[in-house]
């Protein structure tokens, strides 16, 4: 789903069908900034799947000229 400054997506794991929630927020008072979150709904460990997903998204956006601050 999508609103003016917010994007929500679901990823389904191919092996067990678990759903992960992924959110992006583009604060209007901070142009060029995106805040994001990826989290499993179930379980205590995801094998770093969410971390790897965010890293892959961040690297893909960097190739398109986006800048990344932090990790």
Predicted model as a PDB file, atoms N, CA, C, CB and O in Angstrom, pLDDT in the B-factor column:
MODEL        1                                                                  
ATOM      1  N   UNK A   1       0.841  -1.180   0.000  1.00 90.00           N  
ATOM      2  CA  UNK A   1       0.000   0.000   0.000  1.00 90.00           C  
ATOM      3  C   UNK A   1       0.881   1.235   0.000  1.00 90.00           C  
ATOM      4  CB  UNK A   1      -0.954   0.002   1.211  1.00 90.00           C  
ATOM      5  O   UNK A   1       2.060   1.172   0.346  1.00 90.00           O  
ATOM      6  N   UNK A   2       0.303   2.347  -0.387  1.00 92.00           N  
ATOM      7  CA  UNK A   2       1.079   3.563  -0.561  1.00 92.00           C  
ATOM      8  C   UNK A   2       0.217   4.775  -0.246  1.00 92.00           C  
ATOM      9  CB  UNK A   2       1.640   3.654  -1.989  1.00 92.00           C  
ATOM     10  O   UNK A   2      -0.948   4.848  -0.638  1.00 92.00           O  
ATOM     11  N   UNK A   3       0.815   5.732   0.474  1.00 91.00           N  
ATOM     12  CA  UNK A   3       0.208   7.048   0.659  1.00 91.00           C  
ATOM     13  C   UNK A   3       1.221   8.059   0.147  1.00 91.00           C  
ATOM     14  CB  UNK A   3      -0.183   7.320   2.175  1.00 91.00           C  
ATOM     15  O   UNK A   3       2.216   7.680  -0.470  1.00 91.00           O  
ATOM     16  N   UNK A   4       0.983   9.322   0.391  1.00 90.00           N  
ATOM     17  CA  UNK A   4       1.874  10.340  -0.137  1.00 90.00           C  
ATOM     18  C   UNK A   4       3.323  10.201   0.298  1.00 90.00           C  
ATOM     19  CB  UNK A   4       1.381  11.666   0.259  1.00 90.00           C  
ATOM     20  O   UNK A   4       4.228  10.418  -0.508  1.00 90.00           O  
ATOM     21  N   UNK A   5       3.566   9.843   1.561  1.00 92.00           N  
ATOM     22  CA  UNK A   5       4.939   9.777   2.064  1.00 92.00           C  
ATOM     23  C   UNK A   5       5.297   8.424   2.666  1.00 92.00           C  
ATOM     24  CB  UNK A   5       5.151  10.848   3.093  1.00 92.00           C  
ATOM     25  O   UNK A   5       6.312   8.304   3.352  1.00 92.00           O  
ATOM     26  N   UNK A   6       4.474   7.400   2.418  1.00 95.00           N  
ATOM     27  CA  UNK A   6       4.661   6.109   3.069  1.00 95.00           C  
ATOM     28  C   UNK A   6       4.406   4.970   2.081  1.00 95.00           C  
ATOM     29  CB  UNK A   6       3.727   5.982   4.289  1.00 95.00           C  
ATOM     30  O   UNK A   6       3.472   5.015   1.280  1.00 95.00           O  
ATOM     31  N   UNK A   7       5.261   3.948   2.159  1.00 93.00           N  
ATOM     32  CA  UNK A   7       5.114   2.770   1.307  1.00 93.00           C  
ATOM     33  C   UNK A   7       5.229   1.524   2.175  1.00 93.00           C  
ATOM     34  CB  UNK A   7       6.183   2.757   0.167  1.00 93.00           C  
ATOM     35  O   UNK A   7       6.168   1.396   2.961  1.00 93.00           O  
ATOM     36  N   UNK A   8       4.287   0.619   2.036  1.00 96.00           N  
ATOM     37  CA  UNK A   8       4.280  -0.644   2.784  1.00 96.00           C  
ATOM     38  C   UNK A   8       4.269  -1.801   1.790  1.00 96.00           C  
ATOM     39  CB  UNK A   8       3.045  -0.726   3.750  1.00 96.00           C  
ATOM     40  O   UNK A   8       3.510  -1.801   0.821  1.00 96.00           O  
ATOM     41  N   UNK A   9       5.130  -2.790   2.052  1.00 95.00           N  
ATOM     42  CA  UNK A   9       5.174  -3.983   1.202  1.00 95.00           C  
ATOM     43  C   UNK A   9       5.317  -5.216   2.070  1.00 95.00           C  
ATOM     44  CB  UNK A   9       6.335  -3.901   0.181  1.00 95.00           C  
ATOM     45  O   UNK A   9       5.800  -5.147   3.201  1.00 95.00           O  
ATOM     46  N   UNK A  10       4.893  -6.342   1.528  1.00 95.00           N  
ATOM     47  CA  UNK A  10       5.063  -7.627   2.192  1.00 95.00           C  
ATOM     48  C   UNK A  10       5.932  -8.518   1.324  1.00 95.00           C  
ATOM     49  CB  UNK A  10       3.696  -8.298   2.475  1.00 95.00           C  
ATOM     50  O   UNK A  10       5.757  -8.588   0.108  1.00 95.00           O  
ATOM     51  N   UNK A  11       6.869  -9.195   1.967  1.00 91.00           N  
ATOM     52  CA  UNK A  11       7.701 -10.191   1.296  1.00 91.00           C  
ATOM     53  C   UNK A  11       7.345 -11.549   1.877  1.00 91.00           C  
ATOM     54  CB  UNK A  11       9.234  -9.881   1.464  1.00 91.00           C  
ATOM     55  O   UNK A  11       7.176 -11.683   3.088  1.00 91.00           O  
ATOM     56  N   UNK A  12       7.232 -12.551   1.023  1.00 90.00           N  
ATOM     57  CA  UNK A  12       6.929 -13.908   1.478  1.00 90.00           C  
ATOM     58  C   UNK A  12       8.154 -14.787   1.250  1.00 90.00           C  
ATOM     59  CB  UNK A  12       5.682 -14.488   0.736  1.00 90.00           C  
ATOM     60  O   UNK A  12       8.727 -14.818   0.161  1.00 90.00           O  
ATOM     61  N   UNK A  13       8.543 -15.509   2.320  1.00 84.00           N  
ATOM     62  CA  UNK A  13       9.709 -16.390   2.183  1.00 84.00           C  
ATOM     63  C   UNK A  13       9.345 -17.570   1.291  1.00 84.00           C  
ATOM     64  CB  UNK A  13      10.204 -16.888   3.575  1.00 84.00           C  
ATOM     65  O   UNK A  13       8.273 -18.157   1.434  1.00 84.00           O  
ATOM     66  N   UNK A  14      10.240 -17.916   0.370  1.00 81.00           N  
ATOM     67  CA  UNK A  14       9.931 -18.995  -0.562  1.00 81.00           C  
ATOM     68  C   UNK A  14       9.861 -20.372   0.084  1.00 81.00           C  
ATOM     69  CB  UNK A  14      10.948 -19.018  -1.645  1.00 81.00           C  
ATOM     70  O   UNK A  14       9.143 -21.243  -0.406  1.00 81.00           O  
ATOM     71  N   UNK A  15      10.584 -20.581   1.163  1.00 81.00           N  
ATOM     72  CA  UNK A  15      10.644 -21.911   1.773  1.00 81.00           C  
ATOM     73  C   UNK A  15       9.428 -22.227   2.628  1.00 81.00           C  
ATOM     74  CB  UNK A  15      11.886 -22.032   2.611  1.00 81.00           C  
ATOM     75  O   UNK A  15       8.775 -23.253   2.435  1.00 81.00           O  
ATOM     76  N   UNK A  16       9.120 -21.327   3.589  1.00 81.00           N  
ATOM     77  CA  UNK A  16       8.045 -21.616   4.539  1.00 81.00           C  
ATOM     78  C   UNK A  16       6.828 -20.713   4.386  1.00 81.00           C  
ATOM     79  CB  UNK A  16       8.566 -21.499   5.931  1.00 81.00           C  
ATOM     80  O   UNK A  16       5.808 -20.942   5.035  1.00 81.00           O  
ATOM     81  N   UNK A  17       6.918 -19.698   3.544  1.00 85.00           N  
ATOM     82  CA  UNK A  17       5.788 -18.807   3.325  1.00 85.00           C  
ATOM     83  C   UNK A  17       5.572 -17.771   4.405  1.00 85.00           C  
ATOM     84  CB  UNK A  17       4.571 -19.598   3.187  1.00 85.00           C  
ATOM     85  O   UNK A  17       4.498 -17.174   4.480  1.00 85.00           O  
ATOM     86  N   UNK A  18       6.594 -17.542   5.263  1.00 87.00           N  
ATOM     87  CA  UNK A  18       6.477 -16.512   6.288  1.00 87.00           C  
ATOM     88  C   UNK A  18       6.399 -15.143   5.629  1.00 87.00           C  
ATOM     89  CB  UNK A  18       7.666 -16.577   7.272  1.00 87.00           C  
ATOM     90  O   UNK A  18       7.005 -14.907   4.584  1.00 87.00           O  
ATOM     91  N   UNK A  19       5.642 -14.239   6.255  1.00 91.00           N  
ATOM     92  CA  UNK A  19       5.483 -12.883   5.734  1.00 91.00           C  
ATOM     93  C   UNK A  19       6.351 -11.923   6.541  1.00 91.00           C  
ATOM     94  CB  UNK A  19       3.994 -12.444   5.775  1.00 91.00           C  
ATOM     95  O   UNK A  19       6.341 -11.943   7.772  1.00 91.00           O  
ATOM     96  N   UNK A  20       7.099 -11.083   5.831  1.00 91.00           N  
ATOM     97  CA  UNK A  20       7.878 -10.008   6.439  1.00 91.00           C  
ATOM     98  C   UNK A  20       7.249  -8.683   6.035  1.00 91.00           C  
ATOM     99  CB  UNK A  20       9.384 -10.074   6.007  1.00 91.00           C  
ATOM    100  O   UNK A  20       6.807  -8.516   4.898  1.00 91.00           O  
ATOM    101  N   UNK A  21       7.211  -7.741   6.977  1.00 93.00           N  
ATOM    102  CA  UNK A  21       6.694  -6.402   6.719  1.00 93.00           C  
ATOM    103  C   UNK A  21       7.852  -5.465   6.400  1.00 93.00           C  
ATOM    104  CB  UNK A  21       5.881  -5.878   7.931  1.00 93.00           C  
ATOM    105  O   UNK A  21       8.849  -5.431   7.121  1.00 93.00           O  
ATOM    106  N   UNK A  22       7.715  -4.711   5.324  1.00 92.00           N  
ATOM    107  CA  UNK A  22       8.736  -3.759   4.919  1.00 92.00           C  
ATOM    108  C   UNK A  22       8.053  -2.404   4.744  1.00 92.00           C  
ATOM    109  CB  UNK A  22       9.463  -4.216   3.598  1.00 92.00           C  
ATOM    110  O   UNK A  22       7.052  -2.282   4.039  1.00 92.00           O  
ATOM    111  N   UNK A  23       8.623  -1.379   5.409  1.00 92.00           N  
ATOM    112  CA  UNK A  23       8.028  -0.052   5.376  1.00 92.00           C  
ATOM    113  C   UNK A  23       9.070   0.996   4.986  1.00 92.00           C  
ATOM    114  CB  UNK A  23       7.408   0.291   6.737  1.00 92.00           C  
ATOM    115  O   UNK A  23      10.240   0.898   5.357  1.00 92.00           O  
ATOM    116  N   UNK A  24       8.625   1.989   4.237  1.00 89.00           N  
ATOM    117  CA  UNK A  24       9.459   3.112   3.837  1.00 89.00           C  
ATOM    118  C   UNK A  24       8.688   4.386   4.135  1.00 89.00           C  
ATOM    119  CB  UNK A  24       9.858   3.027   2.324  1.00 89.00           C  
ATOM    120  O   UNK A  24       7.505   4.496   3.813  1.00 89.00           O  
ATOM    121  N   UNK A  25       9.359   5.343   4.748  1.00 88.00           N  
ATOM    122  CA  UNK A  25       8.758   6.639   5.048  1.00 88.00           C  
ATOM    123  C   UNK A  25       9.645   7.726   4.478  1.00 88.00           C  
ATOM    124  CB  UNK A  25       8.557   6.832   6.578  1.00 88.00           C  
ATOM    125  O   UNK A  25      10.850   7.746   4.731  1.00 88.00           O  
ATOM    126  N   UNK A  26       9.059   8.624   3.716  1.00 87.00           N  
ATOM    127  CA  UNK A  26       9.751   9.731   3.077  1.00 87.00           C  
ATOM    128  C   UNK A  26       9.286  11.023   3.757  1.00 87.00           C  
ATOM    129  CB  UNK A  26       9.476   9.762   1.527  1.00 87.00           C  
ATOM    130  O   UNK A  26       8.343  11.659   3.285  1.00 87.00           O  
ATOM    131  N   UNK A  27       9.937  11.420   4.859  1.00 86.00           N  
ATOM    132  CA  UNK A  27       9.465  12.597   5.601  1.00 86.00           C  
ATOM    133  C   UNK A  27       9.522  13.870   4.765  1.00 86.00           C  
ATOM    134  CB  UNK A  27      10.289  12.782   6.863  1.00 86.00           C  
ATOM    135  O   UNK A  27      10.555  14.196   4.180  1.00 86.00           O  
ATOM    136  N   UNK A  28       8.418  14.574   4.716  1.00 88.00           N  
ATOM    137  CA  UNK A  28       8.335  15.767   3.865  1.00 88.00           C  
ATOM    138  C   UNK A  28       9.243  16.893   4.360  1.00 88.00           C  
ATOM    139  CB  UNK A  28       6.895  16.262   3.800  1.00 88.00           C  
ATOM    140  O   UNK A  28       9.628  17.760   3.575  1.00 88.00           O  
ATOM    141  N   UNK A  29       9.586  16.894   5.635  1.00 90.00           N  
ATOM    142  CA  UNK A  29      10.456  17.941   6.168  1.00 90.00           C  
ATOM    143  C   UNK A  29      11.947  17.610   6.001  1.00 90.00           C  
ATOM    144  CB  UNK A  29      10.142  18.166   7.638  1.00 90.00           C  
ATOM    145  O   UNK A  29      12.808  18.384   6.422  1.00 90.00           O  
ATOM    146  N   UNK A  30      12.249  16.449   5.380  1.00 83.00           N  
ATOM    147  CA  UNK A  30      13.639  16.033   5.158  1.00 83.00           C  
ATOM    148  C   UNK A  30      13.795  15.555   3.716  1.00 83.00           C  
ATOM    149  CB  UNK A  30      14.057  14.907   6.161  1.00 83.00           C  
ATOM    150  O   UNK A  30      13.843  14.350   3.469  1.00 83.00           O  
ATOM    151  N   UNK A  31      13.874  16.477   2.767  1.00 80.00           N  
ATOM    152  CA  UNK A  31      13.984  16.079   1.354  1.00 80.00           C  
ATOM    153  C   UNK A  31      15.197  15.181   1.105  1.00 80.00           C  
ATOM    154  CB  UNK A  31      14.072  17.323   0.463  1.00 80.00           C  
ATOM    155  O   UNK A  31      16.281  15.422   1.636  1.00 80.00           O  
ATOM    156  N   UNK A  32      15.002  14.156   0.301  1.00 76.00           N  
ATOM    157  CA  UNK A  32      16.086  13.244  -0.049  1.00 76.00           C  
ATOM    158  C   UNK A  32      16.373  12.174   0.985  1.00 76.00           C  
ATOM    159  CB  UNK A  32      17.313  14.016  -0.284  1.00 76.00           C  
ATOM    160  O   UNK A  32      17.325  11.408   0.835  1.00 76.00           O  
ATOM    161  N   UNK A  33      15.558  12.110   2.044  1.00 79.00           N  
ATOM    162  CA  UNK A  33      15.755  11.124   3.105  1.00 79.00           C  
ATOM    163  C   UNK A  33      14.630  10.101   3.055  1.00 79.00           C  
ATOM    164  CB  UNK A  33      15.815  11.807   4.499  1.00 79.00           C  
ATOM    165  O   UNK A  33      13.468  10.443   2.836  1.00 79.00           O  
ATOM    166  N   UNK A  34      14.996   8.844   3.261  1.00 82.00           N  
ATOM    167  CA  UNK A  34      13.999   7.784   3.405  1.00 82.00           C  
ATOM    168  C   UNK A  34      14.354   6.972   4.647  1.00 82.00           C  
ATOM    169  CB  UNK A  34      13.939   6.869   2.124  1.00 82.00           C  
ATOM    170  O   UNK A  34      15.509   6.593   4.843  1.00 82.00           O  
ATOM    171  N   UNK A  35      13.370   6.713   5.468  1.00 85.00           N  
ATOM    172  CA  UNK A  35      13.547   5.843   6.623  1.00 85.00           C  
ATOM    173  C   UNK A  35      12.863   4.528   6.298  1.00 85.00           C  
ATOM    174  CB  UNK A  35      12.966   6.487   7.937  1.00 85.00           C  
ATOM    175  O   UNK A  35      11.806   4.513   5.668  1.00 85.00           O  
ATOM    176  N   UNK A  36      13.464   3.420   6.726  1.00 85.00           N  
ATOM    177  CA  UNK A  36      12.930   2.121   6.332  1.00 85.00           C  
ATOM    178  C   UNK A  36      13.042   1.113   7.456  1.00 85.00           C  
ATOM    179  CB  UNK A  36      13.649   1.604   5.103  1.00 85.00           C  
ATOM    180  O   UNK A  36      13.809   1.278   8.405  1.00 85.00           O  
ATOM    181  N   UNK A  37      12.258   0.074   7.317  1.00 88.00           N  
ATOM    182  CA  UNK A  37      12.193  -0.987   8.314  1.00 88.00           C  
ATOM    183  C   UNK A  37      11.764  -2.264   7.622  1.00 88.00           C  
ATOM    184  CB  UNK A  37      11.219  -0.624   9.472  1.00 88.00           C  
ATOM    185  O   UNK A  37      10.871  -2.248   6.775  1.00 88.00           O  
ATOM    186  N   UNK A  38      12.397  -3.372   7.980  1.00 88.00           N  
ATOM    187  CA  UNK A  38      12.006  -4.689   7.484  1.00 88.00           C  
ATOM    188  C   UNK A  38      12.023  -5.627   8.669  1.00 88.00           C  
ATOM    189  CB  UNK A  38      12.954  -5.195   6.333  1.00 88.00           C  
ATOM    190  O   UNK A  38      13.043  -5.752   9.346  1.00 88.00           O  
ATOM    191  N   UNK A  39      10.896  -6.295   8.932  1.00 88.00           N  
ATOM    192  CA  UNK A  39      10.801  -7.132  10.129  1.00 88.00           C  
ATOM    193  C   UNK A  39       9.943  -8.363   9.874  1.00 88.00           C  
ATOM    194  CB  UNK A  39      10.227  -6.329  11.296  1.00 88.00           C  
ATOM    195  O   UNK A  39       8.963  -8.325   9.131  1.00 88.00           O  
ATOM    196  N   UNK A  40      10.341  -9.442  10.509  1.00 88.00           N  
ATOM    197  CA  UNK A  40       9.573 -10.682  10.443  1.00 88.00           C  
ATOM    198  C   UNK A  40       8.371 -10.588  11.365  1.00 88.00           C  
ATOM    199  CB  UNK A  40      10.449 -11.895  10.817  1.00 88.00           C  
ATOM    200  O   UNK A  40       8.448  -9.977  12.431  1.00 88.00           O  
ATOM    201  N   UNK A  41       7.278 -11.182  10.965  1.00 87.00           N  
ATOM    202  CA  UNK A  41       6.094 -11.221  11.823  1.00 87.00           C  
ATOM    203  C   UNK A  41       6.185 -12.348  12.850  1.00 87.00           C  
ATOM    204  CB  UNK A  41       4.832 -11.389  10.976  1.00 87.00           C  
ATOM    205  O   UNK A  41       5.657 -12.237  13.957  1.00 87.00           O  
ATOM    206  N   UNK A  42       6.858 -13.427  12.473  1.00 83.00           N  
ATOM    207  CA  UNK A  42       6.878 -14.632  13.297  1.00 83.00           C  
ATOM    208  C   UNK A  42       8.320 -15.044  13.551  1.00 83.00           C  
ATOM    209  CB  UNK A  42       6.090 -15.782  12.620  1.00 83.00           C  
ATOM    210  O   UNK A  42       9.188 -14.866  12.697  1.00 83.00           O  
ATOM    211  N   UNK A  43       8.565 -15.597  14.732  1.00 72.00           N  
ATOM    212  CA  UNK A  43       9.870 -16.185  15.012  1.00 72.00           C  
ATOM    213  C   UNK A  43      10.836 -15.251  15.700  1.00 72.00           C  
ATOM    214  CB  UNK A  43      10.478 -16.658  13.757  1.00 72.00           C  
ATOM    215  O   UNK A  43      10.630 -14.039  15.767  1.00 72.00           O  
ATOM    216  N   UNK A  44      11.893 -15.849  16.209  1.00 72.00           N  
ATOM    217  CA  UNK A  44      12.910 -15.090  16.918  1.00 72.00           C  
ATOM    218  C   UNK A  44      14.111 -14.787  16.033  1.00 72.00           C  
ATOM    219  CB  UNK A  44      13.356 -15.844  18.152  1.00 72.00           C  
ATOM    220  O   UNK A  44      14.809 -13.798  16.258  1.00 72.00           O  
ATOM    221  N   UNK A  45      14.358 -15.611  15.043  1.00 75.00           N  
ATOM    222  CA  UNK A  45      15.506 -15.403  14.165  1.00 75.00           C  
ATOM    223  C   UNK A  45      15.070 -15.581  12.718  1.00 75.00           C  
ATOM    224  CB  UNK A  45      16.661 -16.380  14.515  1.00 75.00           C  
ATOM    225  O   UNK A  45      14.300 -16.482  12.386  1.00 75.00           O  
ATOM    226  N   UNK A  46      15.582 -14.701  11.869  1.00 79.00           N  
ATOM    227  CA  UNK A  46      15.238 -14.796  10.453  1.00 79.00           C  
ATOM    228  C   UNK A  46      16.457 -15.112   9.595  1.00 79.00           C  
ATOM    229  CB  UNK A  46      14.596 -13.501   9.982  1.00 79.00           C  
ATOM    230  O   UNK A  46      16.388 -15.053   8.367  1.00 79.00           O  
ATOM    231  N   UNK A  47      17.586 -15.451  10.249  1.00 80.00           N  
ATOM    232  CA  UNK A  47      18.796 -15.756   9.489  1.00 80.00           C  
ATOM    233  C   UNK A  47      19.346 -14.541   8.757  1.00 80.00           C  
ATOM    234  CB  UNK A  47      18.517 -16.859   8.499  1.00 80.00           C  
ATOM    235  O   UNK A  47      19.995 -14.674   7.719  1.00 80.00           O  
ATOM    236  N   UNK A  48      19.085 -13.349   9.305  1.00 85.00           N  
ATOM    237  CA  UNK A  48      19.532 -12.078   8.711  1.00 85.00           C  
ATOM    238  C   UNK A  48      18.888 -11.772   7.361  1.00 85.00           C  
ATOM    239  CB  UNK A  48      21.029 -12.097   8.547  1.00 85.00           C  
ATOM    240  O   UNK A  48      19.422 -10.976   6.588  1.00 85.00           O  
ATOM    241  N   UNK A  49      17.759 -12.388   7.074  1.00 85.00           N  
ATOM    242  CA  UNK A  49      17.077 -12.153   5.794  1.00 85.00           C  
ATOM    243  C   UNK A  49      16.662 -10.686   5.658  1.00 85.00           C  
ATOM    244  CB  UNK A  49      15.839 -13.068   5.667  1.00 85.00           C  
ATOM    245  O   UNK A  49      16.844 -10.086   4.598  1.00 85.00           O  
ATOM    246  N   UNK A  50      16.109 -10.111   6.723  1.00 85.00           N  
ATOM    247  CA  UNK A  50      15.657  -8.721   6.648  1.00 85.00           C  
ATOM    248  C   UNK A  50      16.835  -7.764   6.484  1.00 85.00           C  
ATOM    249  CB  UNK A  50      14.854  -8.355   7.899  1.00 85.00           C  
ATOM    250  O   UNK A  50      16.743  -6.800   5.724  1.00 85.00           O  
ATOM    251  N   UNK A  51      17.922  -8.012   7.175  1.00 88.00           N  
ATOM    252  CA  UNK A  51      19.123  -7.177   7.040  1.00 88.00           C  
ATOM    253  C   UNK A  51      19.650  -7.257   5.604  1.00 88.00           C  
ATOM    254  CB  UNK A  51      20.225  -7.624   8.051  1.00 88.00           C  
ATOM    255  O   UNK A  51      20.007  -6.239   5.011  1.00 88.00           O  
ATOM    256  N   UNK A  52      19.696  -8.464   5.057  1.00 90.00           N  
ATOM    257  CA  UNK A  52      20.189  -8.647   3.688  1.00 90.00           C  
ATOM    258  C   UNK A  52      19.264  -7.968   2.679  1.00 90.00           C  
ATOM    259  CB  UNK A  52      20.321 -10.146   3.359  1.00 90.00           C  
ATOM    260  O   UNK A  52      19.732  -7.400   1.693  1.00 90.00           O  
ATOM    261  N   UNK A  53      17.960  -8.024   2.921  1.00 89.00           N  
ATOM    262  CA  UNK A  53      16.995  -7.394   2.019  1.00 89.00           C  
ATOM    263  C   UNK A  53      17.208  -5.888   1.975  1.00 89.00           C  
ATOM    264  CB  UNK A  53      15.557  -7.714   2.455  1.00 89.00           C  
ATOM    265  O   UNK A  53      17.278  -5.293   0.899  1.00 89.00           O  
ATOM    266  N   UNK A  54      17.311  -5.275   3.155  1.00 87.00           N  
ATOM    267  CA  UNK A  54      17.505  -3.828   3.223  1.00 87.00           C  
ATOM    268  C   UNK A  54      18.840  -3.437   2.591  1.00 87.00           C  
ATOM    269  CB  UNK A  54      17.441  -3.342   4.684  1.00 87.00           C  
ATOM    270  O   UNK A  54      18.921  -2.428   1.891  1.00 87.00           O  
ATOM    271  N   UNK A  55      19.877  -4.221   2.831  1.00 89.00           N  
ATOM    272  CA  UNK A  55      21.181  -3.928   2.235  1.00 89.00           C  
ATOM    273  C   UNK A  55      21.098  -3.969   0.712  1.00 89.00           C  
ATOM    274  CB  UNK A  55      22.242  -4.925   2.736  1.00 89.00           C  
ATOM    275  O   UNK A  55      21.641  -3.095   0.036  1.00 89.00           O  
ATOM    276  N   UNK A  56      20.422  -4.978   0.170  1.00 91.00           N  
ATOM    277  CA  UNK A  56      20.282  -5.098  -1.282  1.00 91.00           C  
ATOM    278  C   UNK A  56      19.488  -3.916  -1.851  1.00 91.00           C  
ATOM    279  CB  UNK A  56      19.592  -6.430  -1.648  1.00 91.00           C  
ATOM    280  O   UNK A  56      19.844  -3.376  -2.899  1.00 91.00           O  
ATOM    281  N   UNK A  57      18.421  -3.518  -1.165  1.00 86.00           N  
ATOM    282  CA  UNK A  57      17.632  -2.365  -1.623  1.00 86.00           C  
ATOM    283  C   UNK A  57      18.475  -1.093  -1.571  1.00 86.00           C  
ATOM    284  CB  UNK A  57      16.355  -2.196  -0.760  1.00 86.00           C  
ATOM    285  O   UNK A  57      18.456  -0.294  -2.507  1.00 86.00           O  
ATOM    286  N   UNK A  58      19.215  -0.908  -0.477  1.00 84.00           N  
ATOM    287  CA  UNK A  58      20.057   0.275  -0.328  1.00 84.00           C  
ATOM    288  C   UNK A  58      21.120   0.342  -1.422  1.00 84.00           C  
ATOM    289  CB  UNK A  58      20.722   0.281   1.048  1.00 84.00           C  
ATOM    290  O   UNK A  58      21.347   1.399  -2.011  1.00 84.00           O  
ATOM    291  N   UNK A  59      21.768  -0.790  -1.691  1.00 88.00           N  
ATOM    292  CA  UNK A  59      22.806  -0.817  -2.728  1.00 88.00           C  
ATOM    293  C   UNK A  59      22.224  -0.551  -4.118  1.00 88.00           C  
ATOM    294  CB  UNK A  59      23.528  -2.169  -2.717  1.00 88.00           C  
ATOM    295  O   UNK A  59      22.854   0.121  -4.935  1.00 88.00           O  
ATOM    296  N   UNK A  60      21.047  -1.066  -4.382  1.00 87.00           N  
ATOM    297  CA  UNK A  60      20.407  -0.820  -5.678  1.00 87.00           C  
ATOM    298  C   UNK A  60      20.070   0.666  -5.835  1.00 87.00           C  
ATOM    299  CB  UNK A  60      19.126  -1.680  -5.824  1.00 87.00           C  
ATOM    300  O   UNK A  60      20.240   1.232  -6.914  1.00 87.00           O  
ATOM    301  N   UNK A  61      19.591   1.295  -4.756  1.00 82.00           N  
ATOM    302  CA  UNK A  61      19.268   2.721  -4.818  1.00 82.00           C  
ATOM    303  C   UNK A  61      20.533   3.572  -4.954  1.00 82.00           C  
ATOM    304  CB  UNK A  61      18.483   3.143  -3.569  1.00 82.00           C  
ATOM    305  O   UNK A  61      20.519   4.599  -5.632  1.00 82.00           O  
ATOM    306  N   UNK A  62      21.621   3.150  -4.313  1.00 83.00           N  
ATOM    307  CA  UNK A  62      22.880   3.887  -4.446  1.00 83.00           C  
ATOM    308  C   UNK A  62      23.355   3.891  -5.894  1.00 83.00           C  
ATOM    309  CB  UNK A  62      23.961   3.280  -3.537  1.00 83.00           C  
ATOM    310  O   UNK A  62      23.893   4.893  -6.365  1.00 83.00           O  
ATOM    311  N   UNK A  63      23.165   2.795  -6.594  1.00 89.00           N  
ATOM    312  CA  UNK A  63      23.561   2.723  -8.002  1.00 89.00           C  
ATOM    313  C   UNK A  63      22.756   3.697  -8.859  1.00 89.00           C  
ATOM    314  CB  UNK A  63      23.385   1.296  -8.529  1.00 89.00           C  
ATOM    315  O   UNK A  63      23.183   4.077  -9.950  1.00 89.00           O  
ATOM    316  N   UNK A  64      21.588   4.096  -8.355  1.00 84.00           N  
ATOM    317  CA  UNK A  64      20.742   5.057  -9.075  1.00 84.00           C  
ATOM    318  C   UNK A  64      20.950   6.486  -8.602  1.00 84.00           C  
ATOM    319  CB  UNK A  64      19.283   4.684  -8.918  1.00 84.00           C  
ATOM    320  O   UNK A  64      20.213   7.393  -8.991  1.00 84.00           O  
ATOM    321  N   UNK A  65      21.981   6.685  -7.743  1.00 80.00           N  
ATOM    322  CA  UNK A  65      22.311   8.027  -7.309  1.00 80.00           C  
ATOM    323  C   UNK A  65      21.849   8.405  -5.923  1.00 80.00           C  
ATOM    324  CB  UNK A  65      21.761   8.968  -8.245  1.00 80.00           C  
ATOM    325  O   UNK A  65      22.159   9.505  -5.465  1.00 80.00           O  
ATOM    326  N   UNK A  66      21.119   7.544  -5.232  1.00 78.00           N  
ATOM    327  CA  UNK A  66      20.683   7.836  -3.878  1.00 78.00           C  
ATOM    328  C   UNK A  66      21.881   7.766  -2.944  1.00 78.00           C  
ATOM    329  CB  UNK A  66      19.573   6.856  -3.428  1.00 78.00           C  
ATOM    330  O   UNK A  66      22.827   7.021  -3.200  1.00 78.00           O  
ATOM    331  N   UNK A  67      21.845   8.532  -1.871  1.00 73.00           N  
ATOM    332  CA  UNK A  67      22.894   8.485  -0.865  1.00 73.00           C  
ATOM    333  C   UNK A  67      22.375   7.759   0.361  1.00 73.00           C  
ATOM    334  CB  UNK A  67      23.379   9.904  -0.500  1.00 73.00           C  
ATOM    335  O   UNK A  67      21.189   7.817   0.686  1.00 73.00           O  
ATOM    336  N   UNK A  68      23.288   7.073   1.036  1.00 71.00           N  
ATOM    337  CA  UNK A  68      22.915   6.328   2.232  1.00 71.00           C  
ATOM    338  C   UNK A  68      23.727   6.842   3.406  1.00 71.00           C  
ATOM    339  CB  UNK A  68      23.132   4.806   2.036  1.00 71.00           C  
ATOM    340  O   UNK A  68      24.939   7.038   3.312  1.00 71.00           O  
ATOM    341  N   UNK A  69      23.031   7.054   4.513  1.00 68.00           N  
ATOM    342  CA  UNK A  69      23.675   7.488   5.743  1.00 68.00           C  
ATOM    343  C   UNK A  69      23.514   6.352   6.753  1.00 68.00           C  
ATOM    344  CB  UNK A  69      23.057   8.842   6.282  1.00 68.00           C  
ATOM    345  O   UNK A  69      22.425   5.795   6.887  1.00 68.00           O  
ATOM    346  N   UNK A  70      24.553   6.015   7.441  1.00 62.00           N  
ATOM    347  CA  UNK A  70      24.454   4.968   8.458  1.00 62.00           C  
ATOM    348  C   UNK A  70      25.136   3.713   8.016  1.00 62.00           C  
ATOM    349  CB  UNK A  70      23.014   4.673   8.787  1.00 62.00           C  
ATOM    350  O   UNK A  70      26.269   3.746   7.535  1.00 62.00           O  
ATOM    351  N   UNK A  71      24.458   2.606   8.174  1.00 53.00           N  
ATOM    352  CA  UNK A  71      25.067   1.279   7.991  1.00 53.00           C  
ATOM    353  C   UNK A  71      25.403   0.995   6.567  1.00 53.00           C  
ATOM    354  CB  UNK A  71      24.159   0.209   8.498  1.00 53.00           C  
ATOM    355  O   UNK A  71      25.920  -0.079   6.257  1.00 53.00           O  
TER     356      UNK A  71                                                      
ENDMDL                                                                          
END                                                                             
